[in-house]
């Protein structure tokens, strides 16, 4: 029998720092548009003890985008949707449609899930939250508040804006009962968040530097448990069905806490032809979050028993950790009519706890444009672009 679909949102990280890059900012009145498709695949996971074990097969095609613009020589505004929307997905697992007691003659017998046979196909069609922020280079180029040729420091406060509530899991439950395709999880948390991205570049020479990056995002709102995942909705629905005759119902909320990312990336940028720059990076990335924390309330004559029952069905997800390596190469054609950069990345999981061991093959196509003359630097200045 296939395993019950248990995602745990943090395990669905596609590319937690897909635009981490470096402490560089865009030149004044120069912008760029990203198109970033990613193919995610894997069939393993990291357990609580750190062991890497076999899991169900999973595949996703995600398409992200971003728009960045240099308001002046040291402040860049950014609207990023990366990861973006899942255009296609396939999961070799199934979801339950009901629960049944192990021993029908024993009223205290534990419940086990019942699956539809043949089962519905499981997918993940959803969208990531939007990130809106401003990247400010405090130390660095001559336009920065503190000019410096040996180091760069940039700070980027921002907010994550939900793209709706996510899938309607009541509807997905009906799809499972009817044998139709089921979206069984949310791609992102779909709740408001705010935080800070920090970038520090140690410049070894004009062609080589080492970037240190941190992103810390706090989720400020709790979310109705019915909108978090198919599994959460299903378990809550089963408990409420069991207490309906007693005139009692249970509701719940989920708190996500924070997402935290640390990254170190040596980066080489060198010209390989007139107007063509080659970039090679080797980021080592660590991501962690505290998992989901549940809280419940019950109303009705049997509220005490209902709360005990629902708390027996749910356990807070433990802290998760993921260490990954993401070598990348890019080519920047600066003298084309519209300067374009192509960046290819491959992310491989190295170590983790309580997360899926996904691999990610990503491509970024970056289109550069200018809205007016810049007194600080030419439009296609390669050494003052974000990589």
Beta strands, then each sheet from edge to edge (+ up, - down):
strand 1: 30-46
strand 2: 52-70
strand 3: 75-91
strand 4: 96-101
strand 5: 111-115
strand 6: 122-123
strand 7: 130-140
strand 8: 146-147
strand 9: 151-161
strand 10: 182-183
strand 11: 193-205
strand 12: 208-219
strand 13: 223-224
strand 14: 249-255
strand 15: 258-273
strand 16: 276-289
strand 17: 293-299
strand 18: 320-333
strand 19: 340-353
strand 20: 355-356
strand 21: 359-370
sheet 1: 8+ 7+ 3- 2+ 1- 20+
sheet 2: 4+ 5-
sheet 3: 6+ 10+
sheet 4: 8+ 7+ 9- 11+ 12- 15+ 16- 18+ 19- 21+
sheet 5: 13+ 14- 17+
end
